[in-house]
Amino acid sequence: MEKFMSLTLFAGLCFLCLGASQYRFVLFSTPKTWNDAQIYCRKNCLDLATIYYLEEMNEVVKLIESEGDNVWFGLFQGKTRIWHWSLTARDFYKEGEKNFYNWGTSPNYHCGYYEQKLFYTRACHLKLPFLCFDDTKEGPDQYVMVDEVMGWTDALEYCQSSYTGLVSVRNDAELEIIQSLAVNASVWVGLFRDSWVWSDQADSSLRNWLPGTSVWSTSSDTCGALLKNESGRWGALKCTETHPFLCSCLPENKHMHFIVRINMQNSALDINDPAVQDGILEQMKLRVRKTGAEGVQLRWRTQSDGNVFDKETP
């Protein structure tokens, strides 16, 4: 992949969209498979919809309430299970804090609990007390110990409805706060793993599955859908089913165009090969993410001849 970034000698237009908080959801009612819906959204908007906050779900529910079918959005089942903290606010984590996993033993199950400054895992349906996080408070008051025992998913639901969510533990200072509350108890925290991936590769860890839904398998033929008559709850359906779909789009005045010049050091590469273009774009996206920018979407702008790049005349 690195060689794509060392290419250069062609000129082309790069299409840049800024500000995840500025996008809007658009519902398209013509049924398509998940993959065809993804292609359509990428061509006509940004991508299939990524949802970051439960508050955004209120907008989504209003948008799809008159739709008589399930609605695709941007989540699909990948092949690798990845650990997440369930709190998903964009500015909530500093560098490295999303991966603050102080494991006591090898994580074998899908839900994480805290005990004596270490994290462990166990089956998600087993019942434990748990810790909630309240973003309306300050300092130690943000952390709320709940002595009632529940499974991990029920604990998540309780914290989301009563406070903000299950607690994230981002650093050593928070470990100390958690220890002062949990003492010698084993308590659920907002640590979980699954193999679900967003179409635009966003790092949103929001999950809003229908209660009782099993979402821990590694099957790669299922995609996320907003379920009709379930108040926007999510379900996992076969990707080959056809349904209306929800895209993330931006108003026209949020589009910015930039010229990109690429110096071709490897003449055997075809700069208008989609695979080569995808490689370049992925490297550009990686560089943007390293700057800490949130919600930036990049894609190539196709010219009238169907190509992205033209050879630059000396």
Secondary structure as GFF3:
##gff-version 3
##sequence-region A 1 314
A	DSSP	alpha_helix	2	6	.	.	.	ID=ss1
A	DSSP	beta_strand	9	17	.	.	.	ID=ss2
A	DSSP	three_ten_helix	20	22	.	.	.	ID=ss3
A	DSSP	beta_strand	24	32	.	.	.	ID=ss4
A	DSSP	alpha_helix	34	44	.	.	.	ID=ss5
A	DSSP	beta_strand	47	48	.	.	.	ID=ss6
A	DSSP	alpha_helix	54	64	.	.	.	ID=ss7
A	DSSP	beta_strand	71	85	.	.	.	ID=ss8
A	DSSP	three_ten_helix	97	99	.	.	.	ID=ss9
A	DSSP	beta_strand	111	115	.	.	.	ID=ss10
A	DSSP	beta_strand	118	122	.	.	.	ID=ss11
A	DSSP	beta_strand	128	133	.	.	.	ID=ss12
A	DSSP	three_ten_helix	139	142	.	.	.	ID=ss13
A	DSSP	beta_strand	143	150	.	.	.	ID=ss14
A	DSSP	alpha_helix	152	162	.	.	.	ID=ss15
A	DSSP	beta_strand	165	166	.	.	.	ID=ss16
A	DSSP	alpha_helix	172	182	.	.	.	ID=ss17
A	DSSP	beta_strand	187	198	.	.	.	ID=ss18
A	DSSP	beta_strand	222	226	.	.	.	ID=ss19
A	DSSP	beta_strand	234	238	.	.	.	ID=ss20
A	DSSP	beta_strand	243	249	.	.	.	ID=ss21
A	DSSP	three_ten_helix	252	254	.	.	.	ID=ss22
A	DSSP	beta_strand	255	263	.	.	.	ID=ss23
A	DSSP	alpha_helix	274	290	.	.	.	ID=ss24
A	DSSP	beta_strand	297	300	.	.	.	ID=ss25
A	DSSP	beta_strand	309	311	.	.	.	ID=ss26
###
